Amino acid sequence: MRYCVRKRERCFKFVGRRAARVQTLSEMAGVDGLEKYRGEFEKLYNTLRSVHDNERKLTKKCRQLNAEIADQVARVSGVLGMTQEEQLANAGIRQVD
């Protein structure tokens, strides 16, 4: 739960950055000579947005893989338990013979 709260905070901060971007671009539009920097700012922002989106996708994929690993661990534990029971049963049969 704590991670989810932090994740939401990061998303809200990113949305806040979008608003700051719009404000910065509007301020730059009014000043001559800043067109070069405006283009660079746009490139940097687009890169940041791309990284943010990729981070979200990777986080989602990591959660899916962790769930899959947990499922496989449960299956392996179940099989190991059955194998141990079978070994005990076989040992009991051998002692009876």
C-alpha positions in Angstrom: 0.0 0.0 0.0 2.8 2.3 0.8 4.3 1.9 -2.6 1.0 2.7 -4.3 0.8 5.9 -2.4 4.3 6.9 -3.5 3.5 5.9 -7.0 0.4 8.2 -7.0 2.5 11.0 -5.6 5.0 10.6 -8.4 2.2 10.6 -11.0 0.8 13.7 -9.5 4.2 15.4 -9.5 4.5 14.5 -13.2 1.2 16.0 -14.0 2.3 19.1 -12.1 5.4 19.1 -14.4 3.1 19.2 -17.4 1.4 22.3 -16.1 4.8 23.8 -15.4 5.8 22.9 -18.9 2.9 24.8 -20.4 3.7 27.8 -18.3 7.4 27.7 -19.2 6.7 27.4 -22.9 4.2 30.3 -22.8 6.9 32.4 -21.1 9.5 31.4 -23.6 7.2 32.3 -26.5 7.2 35.9 -25.5 10.9 36.3 -25.5 13.0 36.6 -28.7 16.2 34.5 -28.8 14.7 31.7 -26.7 13.4 29.7 -29.6 16.5 27.5 -29.6 16.1 26.8 -25.9 12.4 26.2 -26.4 13.1 23.4 -28.9 15.6 21.8 -26.5 13.1 22.1 -23.7 10.5 20.4 -25.8 12.9 17.5 -26.6 13.9 17.1 -23.0 10.3 17.1 -21.8 9.3 14.6 -24.5 12.2 12.4 -23.4 11.1 12.7 -19.7 7.6 11.8 -20.6 8.8 8.8 -22.6 10.9 7.6 -19.7 8.0 8.1 -17.3 5.7 6.0 -19.5 8.3 3.3 -19.9 8.9 3.2 -16.1 5.2 2.6 -15.6 5.1 -0.2 -18.2 8.2 -1.8 -16.6 6.7 -1.6 -13.1 3.5 -3.2 -14.4 5.5 -6.0 -16.1 7.6 -6.6 -12.9 4.4 -7.0 -10.9 3.1 -9.5 -13.4 6.4 -11.5 -13.3 6.5 -11.4 -9.5 2.9 -12.8 -9.4 3.9 -15.5 -11.9 7.0 -16.4 -9.8 4.9 -16.6 -6.7 2.5 -18.9 -8.5 5.3 -21.2 -9.7 6.8 -21.3 -6.2 3.5 -22.4 -4.8 3.2 -25.1 -7.5 6.8 -26.4 -6.8 6.2 -26.4 -3.1 3.0 -28.5 -3.6 4.9 -31.0 -5.8 7.7 -31.3 -3.3 5.2 -31.9 -0.6 3.5 -34.7 -2.6 6.9 -36.2 -3.4 7.8 -36.3 0.3 4.5 -38.0 1.1 5.0 -40.6 -1.6 8.5 -41.3 -0.3 7.1 -41.8 3.2 4.4 -44.0 1.9 6.9 -46.1 -0.1 9.1 -46.4 3.0 6.1 -47.6 4.9 5.3 -50.2 2.3 8.8 -51.5 2.3 8.8 -51.9 6.0 5.6 -53.9 5.8 7.2 -56.3 3.3 
